[in-house]
């Protein structure tokens, strides 16, 4: 090899014109093509900001109005009807139930079917005419202090002003009857009594979804799915084998959270611990079934994590954990009813703070069972297609 050839090899190749920009453009095109192929990631980029905007803009309301209210009228008089109409005019109360006994009145509040109960006693109008200032009872479910506080705080002044003309009392400060507001289940309006039970469901939702959403995709990425498919095992048996260990993990996790809530934060458990454990297990199984369904839809662990977060976001916003459920518009409440966390938050608050019995929790229990069966059916169907 001559000296000329060696010098030619050592000579640096000149940089092409616009070489830096061409290479960056090529990488840019390559990333956009890859992003377009990853439909789950692309959907997350578009859907998460849209979802947050719609939920915070339309569904979230920190001053809820038109809250479901039951009424126990022991006297059908013109004054009683005027009082109820005045309460409706405040826009905080919406009378959805009329009861005929105190037991029915208490049951509706304990089951969470109404947030308020109004009781007009017998002889109410006659006592007002005589100037005895009888008491009008307004009972509130204060397990959610935000929902109950705004209505109770403005009740006296609003009703007082609205009835000033009908009762001919002149000065609005001269109230002809007394309004006794009873904030039940959380009379001190302590936020920890509302937050800690809700955290049980929120933490379980996040962890259970992620655990099982990653289960099948982990098998695929590690290459162990083929050996699993070669085994003489049915799809439903694979699903149960994946879910049952996490049921135990979730139960231990729930026990830890509840124990900390009771010991450190003083949250009571007024109801049955056995009932709470049974329905918590049902809730865990429902979330695991949904997470397993996600794992049969996505192709890798990153997509599984993204889909879990996409489900978790509306769960914490529409379940009544962060914002009053009754304050959301009807369409948002329908969406919230399709989320397991919505029903479990009602269950855990009712058992821990109200001492609710199984008869008070029938609707939410059935809803969890239906959601679990639907998720399991979808998961088994999609997994069977994977086998085929």
C-alpha positions as CSV (number, residue, x, y, z in Angstrom):
1,X,0.0,0.0,0.0
2,X,1.5,3.3,-1.1
3,X,1.8,6.4,1.1
4,X,-0.8,8.1,-1.2
5,X,-3.4,5.4,-0.3
6,X,-2.8,5.7,3.4
7,X,-3.2,9.4,3.3
8,X,-6.4,8.9,1.4
9,X,-7.8,6.6,4.1
10,X,-6.9,9.0,6.9
11,X,-8.5,11.9,5.1
12,X,-11.9,12.8,6.7
13,X,-15.0,12.5,4.6
14,X,-16.6,15.9,4.2
15,X,-19.9,16.5,6.0
16,X,-22.8,16.4,3.5
17,X,-24.7,19.6,3.1
18,X,-27.6,19.8,5.7
19,X,-26.5,16.4,7.0
20,X,-27.4,17.2,10.6
21,X,-30.9,18.4,9.6
22,X,-31.5,15.4,7.3
23,X,-30.6,12.9,10.1
24,X,-32.8,14.6,12.6
25,X,-35.7,14.7,10.0
26,X,-35.2,11.0,9.4
27,X,-35.5,10.3,13.1
28,X,-38.5,12.6,13.4
29,X,-40.3,10.7,10.6
30,X,-39.4,7.4,12.2
31,X,-40.8,8.3,15.6
32,X,-44.0,9.6,14.1
33,X,-44.5,6.3,12.1
34,X,-43.8,4.3,15.3
35,X,-46.3,6.5,17.2
36,X,-48.9,6.0,14.6
37,X,-48.5,2.2,14.8
38,X,-48.8,2.3,18.6
39,X,-52.5,3.1,18.7
40,X,-52.9,2.8,22.4
41,X,-50.2,5.5,23.1
42,X,-51.7,7.7,20.4
43,X,-55.1,7.4,22.0
44,X,-53.7,8.3,25.4
45,X,-52.1,11.4,23.9
46,X,-55.5,12.5,22.6
47,X,-57.9,11.1,25.1
48,X,-56.3,12.1,28.4
49,X,-56.4,15.9,27.9
50,X,-59.8,15.7,26.3
51,X,-61.1,13.6,29.2
52,X,-59.7,15.9,31.8
53,X,-61.1,18.9,30.2
54,X,-64.6,17.4,29.8
55,X,-64.7,16.0,33.3
56,X,-63.3,19.1,35.1
57,X,-65.3,21.4,32.9
58,X,-68.7,19.7,32.9
59,X,-68.9,16.9,35.4
60,X,-67.1,18.3,38.5
61,X,-69.1,20.5,40.7
62,X,-68.0,21.3,44.3
63,X,-71.3,23.0,45.2
64,X,-73.8,20.3,44.3
65,X,-77.5,21.2,43.9
66,X,-80.8,19.3,43.4
67,X,-79.7,16.7,45.9
68,X,-82.0,13.7,46.5
69,X,-84.2,14.3,49.5
70,X,-86.9,12.3,51.3
71,X,-89.8,13.9,53.1
72,X,-91.8,12.6,56.0
73,X,-94.9,14.8,56.2
74,X,-97.0,14.0,59.3
75,X,-99.3,16.9,58.6
76,X,-100.7,17.8,55.2
77,X,-101.3,21.5,55.5
78,X,-100.8,24.6,53.4
79,X,-97.9,25.7,55.5
80,X,-96.2,22.3,55.1
81,X,-96.5,22.5,51.4
82,X,-95.1,26.0,51.4
83,X,-92.1,24.9,53.4
84,X,-91.3,22.1,51.0
85,X,-91.8,24.4,48.0
86,X,-89.5,27.0,49.5
87,X,-86.8,24.3,50.1
88,X,-87.1,23.2,46.5
89,X,-86.7,26.8,45.4
90,X,-83.3,27.0,47.1
91,X,-82.2,24.6,44.4
92,X,-80.3,22.5,46.9
93,X,-83.0,19.9,47.6
94,X,-84.9,17.7,45.2
95,X,-87.7,15.6,46.8
96,X,-87.5,12.2,45.3
97,X,-89.1,10.0,48.1
98,X,-92.1,10.4,50.3
99,X,-92.1,8.1,53.3
100,X,-94.7,7.3,55.9
101,X,-92.6,6.2,58.9
102,X,-89.4,7.1,60.8
103,X,-88.0,3.6,60.1
104,X,-88.3,4.1,56.3
105,X,-86.9,7.6,56.7
106,X,-83.8,6.3,58.5
107,X,-83.4,3.4,56.1
108,X,-83.2,5.7,53.0
109,X,-80.5,7.7,54.7
110,X,-78.5,4.7,55.8
111,X,-78.6,3.1,52.3
112,X,-77.5,6.3,50.6
113,X,-80.6,6.5,48.4
114,X,-81.1,10.1,49.6
115,X,-78.7,12.6,51.1
116,X,-81.3,14.5,53.1
117,X,-84.5,13.8,54.9
118,X,-87.1,16.4,56.0
119,X,-89.6,15.7,58.7
120,X,-92.6,18.0,59.3
121,X,-94.2,17.0,62.6
122,X,-97.9,16.7,63.3
123,X,-99.5,19.9,64.4
124,X,-96.8,22.0,62.8
125,X,-99.1,24.7,61.3
126,X,-101.1,25.1,64.4
127,X,-98.0,25.5,66.5
128,X,-96.7,28.2,64.1
129,X,-100.0,30.1,64.3
130,X,-99.8,30.1,68.1
131,X,-96.2,31.3,68.1
132,X,-94.7,28.2,69.7
133,X,-91.9,28.0,67.1
134,X,-92.1,24.3,66.4
135,X,-89.1,22.4,65.1
136,X,-88.6,21.3,61.5
137,X,-86.1,18.4,61.3
138,X,-83.6,18.2,58.4
139,X,-81.4,15.2,58.6
140,X,-78.3,15.0,56.4
141,X,-76.0,12.2,55.3
142,X,-72.7,13.9,56.3
143,X,-70.4,11.0,55.2
144,X,-69.6,13.5,52.3
145,X,-69.3,16.8,54.2
146,X,-68.9,18.8,50.9
147,X,-72.3,17.7,49.6
148,X,-74.1,18.2,52.9
149,X,-72.3,21.3,54.2
150,X,-73.3,23.8,51.5
151,X,-77.0,22.9,51.7
152,X,-77.2,22.9,55.5
153,X,-75.2,26.1,55.8
154,X,-77.6,28.1,53.7
155,X,-80.8,26.3,54.6
156,X,-82.0,28.7,57.3
157,X,-81.5,32.0,55.5
158,X,-82.8,30.7,52.1
159,X,-86.0,29.1,53.5
160,X,-86.5,32.1,55.8
161,X,-86.4,34.6,52.9
162,X,-88.6,32.4,50.7
163,X,-91.3,32.1,53.3
164,X,-91.3,35.7,54.4
165,X,-94.2,36.6,52.1
166,X,-96.3,33.5,52.7
167,X,-96.2,33.7,56.5
168,X,-96.5,37.5,56.6
169,X,-93.7,37.7,59.2
170,X,-92.3,40.9,57.9
171,X,-88.7,41.0,59.0
172,X,-86.9,37.9,57.6
173,X,-85.1,37.6,60.9
174,X,-88.3,36.6,62.7
175,X,-88.4,32.9,61.9
176,X,-91.8,31.4,63.0
177,X,-90.3,27.9,63.3
178,X,-87.0,26.3,64.2
179,X,-84.9,24.3,61.7
180,X,-83.0,21.6,63.4
181,X,-80.3,20.2,61.2
182,X,-78.8,16.9,62.1
183,X,-75.6,15.9,60.3
184,X,-75.7,12.1,60.7
185,X,-72.7,9.7,60.5
186,X,-70.1,12.5,60.6
187,X,-71.6,15.3,62.7
188,X,-68.2,17.1,63.1
189,X,-67.7,17.1,59.3
190,X,-64.2,15.6,59.6
191,X,-62.7,15.0,56.2
192,X,-60.7,12.0,57.3
193,X,-63.9,10.1,58.0
194,X,-64.8,10.7,54.3
195,X,-61.3,10.3,52.8
196,X,-59.9,7.3,54.5
197,X,-62.7,4.8,53.6
198,X,-62.5,6.1,50.0
199,X,-58.8,5.6,49.9
200,X,-59.3,1.9,50.5
201,X,-61.1,1.6,47.2
202,X,-58.9,4.0,45.3
203,X,-55.6,2.3,46.3
204,X,-57.1,-1.1,45.5
205,X,-58.3,0.0,42.1
206,X,-54.9,1.3,41.1
207,X,-52.8,-1.6,42.3
208,X,-55.2,-4.4,41.3
209,X,-55.6,-3.0,37.7
210,X,-51.9,-2.7,37.2
211,X,-51.0,-6.1,38.6
212,X,-53.3,-8.0,36.4
213,X,-53.1,-5.8,33.3
214,X,-49.4,-6.6,33.2
215,X,-49.9,-10.4,33.8
216,X,-50.6,-11.6,30.3
217,X,-48.5,-9.0,28.5
218,X,-45.5,-10.0,30.7
219,X,-46.0,-13.6,29.6
220,X,-46.0,-12.5,26.0
221,X,-42.9,-10.3,26.3
222,X,-40.9,-13.0,28.2
223,X,-41.8,-15.6,25.6
224,X,-43.5,-17.9,28.2
225,X,-47.0,-17.6,26.7
226,X,-46.3,-20.3,24.1
227,X,-45.4,-22.8,26.8
228,X,-48.5,-21.8,28.7
229,X,-50.7,-22.3,25.6
230,X,-49.2,-25.7,25.0
231,X,-50.4,-26.9,28.4
232,X,-53.8,-28.8,28.7
233,X,-55.5,-25.9,30.4
234,X,-58.7,-24.0,29.7
235,X,-58.9,-20.2,29.3
236,X,-61.0,-19.7,32.4
237,X,-58.5,-21.8,34.4
238,X,-55.7,-19.6,33.2
239,X,-57.7,-16.5,34.3
240,X,-58.5,-17.9,37.7
241,X,-54.9,-18.9,38.1
242,X,-53.8,-15.4,37.3
243,X,-56.4,-13.7,39.5
244,X,-56.6,-15.8,42.7
245,X,-53.1,-14.9,44.0
246,X,-53.8,-11.2,43.5
247,X,-57.1,-11.6,45.4
248,X,-55.1,-12.7,48.4
249,X,-52.6,-9.8,47.9
250,X,-55.5,-7.3,47.5
251,X,-57.2,-8.6,50.7
252,X,-53.9,-8.2,52.7
253,X,-53.5,-4.7,51.2
254,X,-57.1,-3.8,52.2
255,X,-56.6,-5.1,55.7
256,X,-53.5,-3.0,56.1
257,X,-55.2,0.2,54.9
258,X,-58.3,-0.3,57.0
259,X,-56.2,-1.1,60.1
260,X,-54.1,2.0,59.6
261,X,-57.3,4.1,59.2
262,X,-58.8,2.7,62.4
263,X,-55.6,2.9,64.5
264,X,-54.0,6.1,63.3
265,X,-56.9,8.2,62.0
266,X,-59.7,6.9,64.3
267,X,-62.1,5.9,61.6
268,X,-64.8,3.7,63.2
269,X,-66.1,0.4,61.8
270,X,-69.8,0.5,63.0
271,X,-70.9,-2.3,60.7
272,X,-70.0,-5.9,60.3
273,X,-66.3,-6.6,59.6
274,X,-67.3,-9.9,57.9
275,X,-69.6,-8.1,55.5
276,X,-66.9,-5.5,54.8
277,X,-64.4,-8.3,54.1
278,X,-66.7,-10.2,51.8
279,X,-67.7,-7.1,49.7
280,X,-64.0,-6.0,49.6
281,X,-63.1,-9.4,48.1
282,X,-65.9,-9.0,45.6
283,X,-64.5,-5.5,44.7
284,X,-61.0,-6.8,44.4
285,X,-62.1,-9.6,42.1
286,X,-64.0,-7.2,39.9
287,X,-61.0,-4.9,39.4
288,X,-58.8,-7.9,38.7
289,X,-61.2,-9.1,36.1
290,X,-61.1,-5.7,34.4
291,X,-57.3,-5.6,34.6
292,X,-57.1,-9.1,33.1
293,X,-59.4,-7.9,30.2
294,X,-57.0,-5.0,29.5
295,X,-54.1,-7.5,29.4
296,X,-55.9,-9.5,26.6
297,X,-56.4,-6.3,24.6
298,X,-53.0,-4.7,24.6
299,X,-49.7,-6.0,23.1
300,X,-47.1,-4.9,25.7
301,X,-46.6,-3.8,29.2
302,X,-46.4,-0.1,28.4
303,X,-49.8,-0.2,26.7
304,X,-51.2,-2.2,29.6
305,X,-50.0,0.5,32.0
306,X,-51.4,3.3,29.8
307,X,-54.8,1.6,29.5
308,X,-54.9,1.1,33.3
309,X,-54.2,4.8,33.9
310,X,-56.9,5.7,31.4
311,X,-59.4,3.7,33.4
312,X,-58.2,4.9,36.7
313,X,-58.5,8.6,35.9
314,X,-62.3,8.7,35.5
315,X,-62.6,6.3,38.4
316,X,-61.2,8.7,40.9
317,X,-63.1,11.7,39.4
318,X,-66.5,10.2,38.8
319,X,-66.8,7.8,41.7
320,X,-67.6,10.4,44.4
321,X,-64.1,10.0,46.0
322,X,-62.8,13.5,45.2
323,X,-66.0,15.3,44.3
324,X,-69.7,14.9,45.4
325,X,-71.3,12.3,43.2
326,X,-74.8,13.9,43.5
327,X,-73.4,17.2,42.2
328,X,-72.4,15.7,38.8
329,X,-74.7,16.0,35.8
330,X,-76.9,13.0,34.9
331,X,-74.7,11.8,32.0
332,X,-71.6,11.8,34.3
333,X,-73.5,9.9,37.0
334,X,-74.4,7.2,34.4
335,X,-70.7,6.9,33.6
336,X,-69.9,6.7,37.3
337,X,-72.4,3.9,37.8
338,X,-70.4,1.8,35.4
339,X,-67.3,2.1,37.5
340,X,-66.7,-0.4,40.4
341,X,-65.1,2.2,42.6
342,X,-68.3,4.2,42.7
343,X,-70.2,1.3,44.3
344,X,-67.4,0.2,46.6
345,X,-67.0,3.7,48.0
346,X,-70.7,3.7,48.9
347,X,-70.3,0.3,50.4
348,X,-67.2,1.0,52.5
349,X,-68.5,4.3,53.8
350,X,-71.9,2.8,54.6
351,X,-70.4,-0.1,56.6
352,X,-67.7,1.8,58.4
353,X,-69.6,5.1,59.2
354,X,-73.3,4.1,59.1
355,X,-73.2,0.5,60.3
356,X,-75.2,-0.5,57.2
357,X,-76.7,-4.0,56.9
358,X,-76.7,-6.2,53.7
359,X,-80.2,-5.1,52.9
360,X,-79.0,-1.5,52.7
361,X,-76.3,-2.5,50.2
362,X,-78.2,-4.6,47.7
363,X,-78.0,-2.3,44.7
364,X,-74.2,-1.7,44.9
365,X,-73.5,-5.4,45.6
366,X,-75.5,-6.5,42.6
367,X,-73.8,-3.8,40.5
368,X,-70.3,-5.1,41.4
369,X,-71.4,-8.7,40.6
370,X,-72.7,-7.7,37.2
371,X,-69.5,-5.7,36.4
372,X,-67.3,-8.6,37.5
373,X,-69.3,-11.1,35.3
374,X,-69.1,-8.8,32.3
375,X,-65.4,-8.3,32.6
376,X,-64.7,-12.0,33.1
377,X,-66.8,-12.9,30.1
378,X,-64.9,-10.4,27.9
379,X,-61.5,-11.6,29.2
380,X,-62.2,-15.3,28.7
381,X,-63.6,-14.6,25.2
382,X,-60.6,-12.6,24.1
383,X,-58.1,-15.1,25.7
384,X,-59.8,-18.0,23.8
385,X,-59.3,-16.0,20.6
386,X,-55.6,-15.8,21.5
387,X,-55.5,-19.6,21.8
388,X,-57.1,-20.0,18.4
